[in-house]
Structures are given as structure tokens and as C-alpha cells.
Amino acid sequence: MDSGPVKIFTIRDVPRLQYIAEIILGDILGLSWEIVTDKRKLGKHPVINYSGEDLNGAFKIYPHGLLSETGLNDPKPEVSDWKGLPVYFQSPAGSDIPFDIFAASFFLVSRYEEYLGFEPDQFGRFKASQSLAYRNNFLSKPVIELWTRELAKSLLSRFQNMTFKRNVFSSILTIDIDQPFAYLGKDFFRSVGGLLQDVRHKAGKAGERYRTVAKGEKDPFDVFDYIFEMVEKNGTDIRFFIPTGNRSLYDKNPSWQNEDYRRLIIRIGQKYTVGLHPSFLASDGSEKLSDEKQRLQRIVSKDITLSRFHFIKIRFPDSYRNLIKARINEDYSMGYPEEPGFRAGISRPFYFYDILEDKKYRLKIIPFQVMDGTLSQYKGMTPEASAELISGMINETKKMGGLFVSIWHNTSLLEDAEGKRLRNAFELMLKLQTA
């Protein structure tokens, strides 16, 4: 029999507690819940006592204080062990669990540490090596869900009639099309210049370029038929992220007005979900982002509501504020370019919380766990080692009934020797996702 809604007793109802309680109790455990500040309204429901007071029969979680604060402080978490899990914001004696799971989870999922002062990498990004999770060796674990699982066990021992939902594993394959073509999609002067460079330095490439541009042979970066085939074969849920920004030092895509490129975009958009891949510069400005979104919408004749930043270049809170201004509803940038794992400590979507405004927004963040370039370029792993790591990430996510999201690029899946080895890892991943 259902025990009814869980009552969270606290001295003050604050938006941070509302936000994280919905993730832990609502999204993960499937419980109905309510925050109560008046003891007379607790009734005969299961009660979580999130206060320094004593309540007979209640489940006690001693509050650290982070959730009742406003703005930013520097909490400096110290990590210890509980049931083989890393925990911080430890509680005094008398608590039913030895740390404040609400504050610890909020710290991770809000990306609190990325609002604080840090030394950025060469592209202005927060480095994985500076994160609490990396420094304490738990980046590879969805700790919020692992903590919640232990919380559920403890709650059930106190309230035997409590029931939790069963979370079901799912997966999404995402493709970033940074460079759709090796030779097509370039204007006349760039094509001629490239041909002359190939003649001087890469004789074989010159012939390949000529056959592609002049004779109509398939561009070597155009492996989209292969991707489509694998997706259909495995019943894979897929998103394509497409750039329409202007060419720059870090943006190598063709002009959004190029006919070859537009035909490819239309072809993909007619069959699959597409999102914007904002340019390197667009992560710093809402106007550029909106312009690029409008370009893509005109090409596919659809409203574009998904995005992932090029270079995974996000800065809190500005990048997400810019997405909100541009009317983007879902973003897929939550992960590290240089390390696989769970950047926000969780394997399922959640909504953006702006710490400076202390406000939850309806921008849904879909975290990813692994990217092809992370394994091959940043970490120098072989395709075989990459396949093993990906398999481990899928299994870790399956245990939690979470969402496994991967990033691949068409340029990783070419028909050359290295590309074919990566295709083996890619195809194994698709099978494991659906097994």
C-alpha cells in the first residue's frame, strides 16, 4: 500500500531544496513529496527531518547549510567514505545518513564549483582536473544516483510501505558534424588553393580532391550512409548537431549557404532530429547564437530547440543564459572534452539552476558520458581500449537505469584503416546500448 507523499520538514522553504528534492525524490525515486515548515501539517506521512531539530519517527538528514544560502560561497568539501561511496558535507552524530545528500547533490548537479574562481584551459573552459569528482576519483561514477539508491534502502527500513519507481536504461547517439566534407562545400578560391597545396605536398590527396570535386566521387568525410545504416540496424535514438556559424580559426564547417552542405542538412533533417552546433564564438554571445539558429531553421524548415556547443565550450551561467534567450529547450554539452564520465554526477537529464539568480529554468540539460575525441585524441587510447571503456560506462549507467549519451563525429568513422578500427568500437557500443 502506498504510504502517501513524503513530507520534508525544514525551518525555511528555499528554492535550492525544492530543486534538488525534485531530482532525488521525484525524478530518481518517483516519490510524491512536499516541503513543510509547520510541524502541525506533517500528519501521518513519512517524514524527512531536514533540520537541526528532533522529530520522533522522522528520518533525519542534518542540513549542511549550502541550500539555505544565497549567492556563492566557497564550501570546500572534504571527501570521506560511506558504504564504498565518496561523500562530503558530513553530518554530526544523530543523522540517519552521515552526510547531507541534498546539499552534496546540489553542489554537483548545479555545477557550483564552476561558478567559483578557476584557471581555465586555453579555450576558456573549466578543466576536468579541477573538479571535485576528478580529484577524488569518482568522475566515472553517477554518485548522485548511487547515493540515492542507498538513501532509498535506508528510507525503506524506516517506512516499510514506501515504494519507488523502476528506472529504465535508455541511450542516445549524438553526431557532431564539425567537418561534413574534406573537399566539397568550399568556394572556388579555397578549392583551387587546396588543390595547389595538395599538388605540392600530397600528390595522392590532389587526385582524390579532383575526383571528388570535378568527377563527382563521394567525399571521403561523407560517411553518413554508413551512420544511417547502423542507426536503422540497431534501432538507435540519434541526434545530429549541425554548425551554421561563420568560418573561423576553430570553425571549419562550410558556409550555411553552400548548396552541397544545405543538401546534406536537408537530407538529415528530413529523417532525424537535428540540433544546432553553435560556433566557438557563439558560446559567448546570444546574438550570434540566435543568428545561427535562424539559419539552420531556414534550411530544415523546422523549429530548432536542441544544441551542443562546439568544443564543449560552456561557461556558467552565461552560456546557458544565452541558450535560454535563443529559445533553446535542450542542451547536450554537459560533459568534459578531455575526460569521460559524469560531469554533473548524474546519468539522467535535469533542468538548469542558475545559482546567481537562485532560480530553476526550463532548459533541460542532457549530460553525455563519452566522446570519441576524448578517447582517441586527449587520452591516446586504442580503439580496442576505447571499446572497453565505453562498455564500462554503459554498464555503470544501466545499473542506475540512466541515460547513456555518446558523442561521435563523422570524421572518426572514415573508411581508412584507423576509421575502420573505430567503427568496430562504434558498432559494439550500438549493440551494447540495445542489449
N, C-alpha and C positions, 0 to 999 in steps of 0.2 A: 504493500500500500504506500502511495506517495506521502511523504512527510510534510508536504507543503513548502512554501517558499522559505529560503534561508534568510534569517534576519541578521544583519551585520550591525552590531551595536557599536557606536563610536560617539565621541564627545561632539564632533563637528562634521557635518556632511560637506565634503570637499570634492571638486571635480576630478582630482587625481585618483582618489579612491573609487569614485564612480567608474572611471575609465578602466582601471586595472581589474576591478571586481567583475566587470562585464567580460573581460578576456578570460580570466581564470575560472570564475564560477559559471558564466553564461556560455561563452564560446567553446571552452575546452570540456567542462564538466556537464554542460547542458542543464544547469540548475536555474530555477527562478529565484530571485533574491531581491532584497530591499534593505536600504540603509535606514537605520532607526537611531534617533538621538534621545528618545524618551523611553525609559525602561518600561513604562506602563503600557507601551504599544508592542512589546515583544511577543506576548501571547504564548501559546504552546507550540512554538515553531523551533526548529533547530536554530541555535544562536551562535554566531561567531562574535566573540567579545574582542573587538579591536580597540581596546582602551587600556589604561593603567588601572582601572577599577576591577573589583572582583564580582563575578556573577555566578551564582550557583548553577551548575549544569551546562554552562556555556563552554564552547571550545575557545581557548584563549590564544590569541596572536598578539603579542606585545608590539605596539607601533614604534617604529624607529624614529619617526618624525618627518621623514622626507615628504610624505604625502600631504602633510598639513602646512608645509612651507609654500611660499610663493616665490617666483623667480628662481634664480640659480644660487646654489651654494657649492661647496666642494666637499662632498661627504666622505671621500677617501675610504672606500670599502676595504675591509681586511677579510680575506677568504679563509674559511676553515672547512672541515669535512663533516657531512651528515649523511649517514647511510650510503657512503661512497660517492656522494654528490658534493660539488663545491657550493658553499653558501656564504653569505655575508649579511651585514646588518643583523648581527646576532642579538638574541633576546636574553633577558635575565631569567633566573630560575622562576618557575611557576607557569611558564608558557607551555602550550601543548606541542609546539614545534619550536626548535631552537633559533629561529630567525624570522624576520618579517618578510614573508613570502610576497606580500603585496608591494612593499617598497622595493625589494630586490628585483622583482619582475618589472616594475615601472622603470627602474633605473636602466634596465636593458632595452625594453621594447620602445621606450621613448627616445632612446639613444642620448641619454642625459650627458654622458661623457663627451659627446661630440659637440655640445654647446660650450664646453669649457675650453680653456686655452690649450692648444696643442701645436706641435710642429708639423706642418703639412708636408706632403711629398712634393715633387717637382710640378705636379699638376694642381696643387691646392687641396688635395684630398686628405681625409683622416686615414692614417695608416692602420692596418690591422694590428701591427706590432705594438701600437699604443693602447689597444683596447684591454679592458679588464679580462675578457674571455681569453684572449691570446696569451697574455702574460701569466695567466693561471691555468693554462692548458685545458680549457673547456670550450673552445670555439667550435669544436667538432660535435658538440652535444646540444640538443634543443632543451636547455636546462629548465626553461620555464615550464615546459610540458612534463619533464621528469619530476620537478618539484611538485607540480600539480597532481601527478599520479600518487605521490607519497602523501600529499595532503588529503586526497580522496580516501586513501586507506585509513588515515587517522580519523577523518570525519565519520567514516562508516563504523569504526569501532565505538564511537560515541553515539551516533544516531543510526541505529540498525535499519530503519525504514527508508533511508536515503538511497536514491537511485541515480545513476549517472548515464549519460548518453554514450553510445559506442561510436568512436571516431573512425571514419573510413579513409584509408590512404587514397590519394589521387596524385596525379602528376601533370605537369605542363612542360612541353618542349618549347623553348623560345629561340628564335633565329635573329641575330643582328646582321643586317645587310650593309656593313660598312663599305665594302667594295663589291658591287654586283658583277663588275666586268674587269677583266685585265686590259682589254683593248677597246671594246665598244664604249659608247657613252661619252667620248671625248670630242671636243671641237676640232676643226681642221688643223689648226696650228699645233695643238697638243699631240694630235695623231702623227703629224709629219715629224715633229720634234722627237717623239718617242721612237718612231721608225729609224731616224738617223742615229739615235743613241744605240738602238739595238744592232744596227749595221756595224757601228764602231766596236761595240763591246760584247754583244750577244748574238752571234750570227744565227743560231737556231731560233732565238726569240723573234728575230726580224721576219723570218719566214712564217712563223706562227702568227705574228701580228698581221702580216699581209694577207694570209689565207682567211683570217677572221674578218678583217675589215673589208677587204676587196672581193673575196671569193665566197663570203657568207658561211664559212665554217663556224661551228659553235664556239663561243668564247670559253676559254679554259676555266674561268671563275663561275660560269653558268652551270652549276650542278643542281639546279632547282628541281629538275625532273627526278633526280635520284632522291632528293629530300621528300618530294611529294609521294614517290613510290613507297618509301619507308614509312611515312606517316599513315598512308592508306593501309598498308600491310599490317601495321601494328595497332591501328585504331587510336592513334596518338592525338591528344589535345595539343594544339600548336598555336603560337602567336609569332608573327613576323614584325620586327621593328625596323622601320624604314626611314632613312635620313632624307631631308629635303632642304638642308641648310646650304649656305654658300660654301664653296671650296675654301679651305684654309690649310694651315700647316698640319692640323690634326684631323681634318675632314677631307676624305679622298673620294667621296661619292660624286657621281655625275651631276650636272645641273638638273634640277627638277623639271626643266623644260625640254630636256633631251628626249627624243622620240623613242629610242631603244629602251631607255630607263623607264619612261612612262608606260610603255607596253608591258614591261616586266611587272611594274607595280600593279597595273590593272589586272593582269593575269593572276597575280597572287591574291589581290583584294576581292576578286570575284568568287574565290573558293574558300579563303581562310580569313581569320581575324588578323587585322593589321593595326599596329600602333605606331606612334611617332618615335623616332630615334633622334631626340634633339641634338643639335650640333654641340661641339665643345664650348662654343661661346654662349649658346642659348641657355646653358645651366645657370648663367649669371644674370639673365635678363628676361623678363616676362614678355617684352615686345617681340624679341627675336623668336622666342618660343611660340608665341601666338601666330606670327607670320608663317613659320614653318608648318605649324598645324594646319593653317588655312590652305597652304599649298597642297599638302597631302590630301586634305578633304576634297579639294577641287579635282584631283586626279582620280580618286576612287569613288567620288560621288557619295560618300558616307561621312557621318559624323565620327571624328576620331576622339576617343576618350581614354586611350591607353598610351603609356610612354615608358621609355627607359633611356636614361641619359647616356650619351656617348662617353666612353672611358669610365663609366660608373662615377661620373663627376657630380657628387651631391654634397651640399654644404647646408648644415642645419642652422636655422629653419628656412633660409632663403629659397633654396631650390624647390622645396615643397610648397612654399607660399606662391612661387611663380607658377607652379603647376595648377594650383587652385585658381589663380587669376586667369589662366588659359583654359579653364573648364576641363581639365583632365581629371578623370574619376579614379583611375588605377595607375599605379606606378610600379615598375618591376626592377628598380635599381638597388634594392636593399640587399647588398652582399659586398664582399671585398673583391677587388680585381686581382689581388696578389695572394689571397689565401681562400681555400674552400671553407665552408662551414656556415654557422648560423649567426650572422652579424647582430641580429636583434634577440638572439637566444630562443627563437621560436620558429616552428616549421609550418606556420599557417598564416594566412592573411590577417592584417589588423589595420585599424584606422590611425591616421597621423594625429599625434597630440603635440601641439605647439607649446613647449614649456614656458616660453617667454610670455605668451598670452594666457597660459593655463586654460587651454581650450582644445577640445576634440573636434577634428574636421572630418568630413565625409570623403576624404581622399583615402582610398584603400591602398595599402602597401602590401605587395606580394613579394616576399623575400625569395631569393634564389640561393641555392647551396653550392653550386659548382659551375665553373665556366671553362670552356676548352682552353682559352688562352692562359688561364691561371695555371693549369697543369703543364702545358707544353712550353710556354714562354717564361712565366715567372718562376716556376719550380723545376723546369727542365726534366719533367718526368717522361718516361717512355709511354707509348700508347697502351702497353700492357699494364704498366703500373697505374696509369690513369684509369683504366677499366676497373682495376681492383679498388681504387679509392672511391670511384663512383658507386660501385656495388655496395661498399660500406655505408656511404651516405644514404643510399636508397633504403637499406635495411634499417638504419637509425631512424629515418623518417617513417617507415612503415610501422615500427614499434609504437609510435605515437599517434598513428592514424593521421599523419600530417600531409602536407602538400610538398612534393619534391619538384623543384623547378631548376632546370639547367639552361645554360646559355651556350649556343653554338654559333659559329659563323660559316657561311658558305665556303669561305676561303680555307677552312680547316678540313673540308671534305672533298678535296680535289681528287682527280684520277691519277695523280702521280704516286710514287711508292709510299711516301710519308702519309699522304691523304688516305690511301687505301688502308694503311695500318690504323689510322684514326677512325676510319669507317667501321672497323671491327669493334672498337670500343663504343662507338655511337650506336651500332646495331645491337650490341649486347645490352646497353642501357635501355633502349626501347623495349627489348624483351623483358628485362627485369621489372620495368615500370608496370607492365601489364600482367605479370605472372601472379 
